[in-house]
Amino acid sequence: MARIFLCYETSTNASVQSDTWDRNFRRTVEKMGCDVVFVAANPGRVAASTGDNDLRLEFTDHVAQVFESENTRKPFDLAFFYLMEGMFDRDRFQQIQFKDVPKTNFSCNNIHQFDLVRGISDLFDLNLFSEKEAAEKFESIGATAKWWPMASNPDYFSPRRVDSINSVASFVGARYGTRLEQIHQLLEHGIDVRANGPGWERSSPAKQIDLMTTLGKWAIARMQLGALRRTLTNRTQPPSKHRVTSTTDKYIDWQNALHTECVERYPNAFGPPVSDEQLVKLYSSSAVTLGFLEVFLNHDPTRARLKHMHLRDFEAAMCGAVYCTDYSDELAEMFEPGKEVLASRSLEEKIDFIRFYTHHPAAGTKIRDAARKRALAEHTYAKRFSDLFRHLGISR
């Protein structure tokens, strides 16, 4: 029986209460029969976000104490981390007596925020990354790495019995990037969309923006942002700080104003974050579940638009959703477009998909069944850990 040391945050988003990573990691290896010792990395996240060096050192000391004590009592076969820059003290971490225990560090979102792991990747024997295209980033710094795609745990993410499928196209996730712009366009085309998550709630009255006085600002911001995006498609370095600050501020103002308009015109379209159970029920009850692969490099709207897969891509499939997201080659490698997932190459195509499957539930059932079957066969975290164990020569 393999003995595993785990250290990660339990939630996928610090602003949302969720046990997703715990369900995917700890519950999976426990069910596989592994002996598990877990240390929550939540204090490390707080240290990174606040710059609290004392908390950072305290967290690292705690990790060291638990690992060394437990490893002495009974040696570990694997130390599995999900850590980022600023969460722990580098010098203290290097002093931990890992002995012959292989150290892995998992990371995601490397396509647009590689800086979060660039400076710590040398501390681990193997870096696990979830986006296939991120391989070249680890190669560029000489880090030993392995593509380890995201997946889902079918014990928690599974179809729920619902009275009927509604006509809603739902999205659960943060208001980020161009998601608001796209959902606004869907609403304008008469699509019944519901978006839940951080940033979608109605703004307080004190934050309302006078739409009539900001119309000109919107137009300027969109033109400037569009021009910058066209020139920055293949750019890795940002433009001047002044230009970025000016345009980003205008873009944020425009986004806030657009959000204000949307919640006024479509009051039922937006809501707060939902629980994990509510999320799964939405996958089961929505006519179509929406996804958006687009991200900004370093979260900067003036820089290149990029695409990468997200955890919801696998959760939705595992729950048997009719899932509609953006096309990417990696998505097409994970799920067959048109059969197991709806992969749109334009907003117009996304609208066509939503309208068709809203009115043809039988066709949606075929997508649901095929997606669930593929996810169960190839995209469980039990399969991911089994592959990792084989790669490291760990016997279960």
Secondary structure, 3 states (H helix, E strand, C coil): CCEEEEEECCCCCCCCCCCHHHHHCHHHHHHCCCEEEEEECHHHHHHHHHCCHHHHHHHHHHHHHHHHHHHHHCCCCEEEECCCCCCCCHHHHHCCCCCCCCEEEEECCHHHHCHHHHCCHHHCCEEEECCHHHHHHHHHCCCCEEECCCCECCCCCCCCCCCCCCCCEEEECCCCCCHHHHHHHHHHCCCCEEEECCCCCCCCHHHCCCHHHHHHHHHHHHHHHHHHHHHCCCCCCCCCHHHHHHHHHHHHHHHHHHHHHHHHHCCCCEECCCCHHHHHHHHHHCCEEECCCEEEHHHCCCCCEEECCCHHHHHHHHCCCCEEEECCHHHHHHCCECCCEEEECCHHHHHHHHHHHHHCHHHHHHHHHHHHHHHHHHCEHHHHHHHHHHHHCCCC
